[in-house]
C-alpha cells in the first residue's frame, strides 16, 4: 500500500469506528488527535507483555501517539492524548522495525496503531524488503473497524486486543463509546478468522514449531507465540460482574482458539477524579473471584497476574526513546 493508495484513505478517514471522515492528509486531526503524519513516542524492547510475547529478550514495541478510544482511566494518557511523541516518516518507521530486530526483539509490537494502519503497512513492506522477518503483533484497545483489520491480513501474525467492557452504560461512561462491545467483538471475530491455528516456537532455537497443546504441556519461559490471538481484559474497581460476563463470552465463543489474559494492574491515575468509583485499586478478593469464575468455566489458555502490579512504575517513559536516531 503506497502513498497513492494511502492518501485517499486519509482524505476521508474511516479507519476506526468513530468514522470521523476528516481530511487528515489536509492537516485536520481526527478523534484520535492525529493528522496524516505518523507520530510515535517510544520504540524499545519491552519485557512486560505476556510471557509468550516478551520471552526472555523482550518485545520490540512501538508506542504510537493518539487513540480513537481515550478511556477515562487510561494509564498511557500522555500518548493517547497525543501530547507525547514526535513525527516520523514511513521510511523512518521501517528503520525502527529493523533496529528493534537488530537489538534482539522477539517480535515487532505495534501499540495503538489503528489510525496509522496504511502507513504501517507501507513501512512493513519496506522493512521486509530489507530483511525484516519477525512476527508482527497488533496491540489494540479493541475498538477497531473490521475493514481496517481486514487491511492487516497477511501483515499481522499475532493480535493482542483488549475486550474492556460488555455493559453498554460502562462503555459509554468510561470510553464515550456505547457501541464498544459490538465493535470490539466484531473485530476480534475477524482477527480469529485471519489467524486460524495458534503456533509457537522455542526462542532458543527459533526453528521448532509447536501447536497450542505442546505449549500447554511444556510451559517454558523460552516458548514464544508466532501466530495467535490473545484477548486481554483488565478488571476495574466495581466491575466484577461485567468482567465475569466478558470471560464467559470469550470462553463460550472461542474456547481454546484464543488465549485470555486476565489483568489486575489497574492503576488509579490523577485524571479519574471525576469518577469516584475508579479512585482505588482493584481489591485482591475481586480478582480472585474473577479467576475462580474462569477456572469454573474450564479455561485452558489463560494468563493471570501475580504479585504487586499496580503502580506507575509499570508505565514506560514516553520520551522519544528509539524514535529519534539520537535517542
Secondary structure by P-SEA (a helix, b strand, c coil): ccaaaaaaaaccccccccccccccccccccccccccbbbbcccccccccccccccccccccccccccccccccccccccccccbbbbbcaaaaaaaaaaaaaacccbbbbcccccaaaaaaaaaaaaaaaccccbbbbcccccccaaaaaaacccccbbbbbbccccaaaaaacccccaaaaaaaaaaaaaaaaccbbbbbbcccccccccaaaaaaccccccccccbbbbbbbbcccaaaaaaaaaaaaaacccccbbbbbbccccccccccccccccccccaaaaaaaaaaaaaacccccccccccccccccccccccccccccc
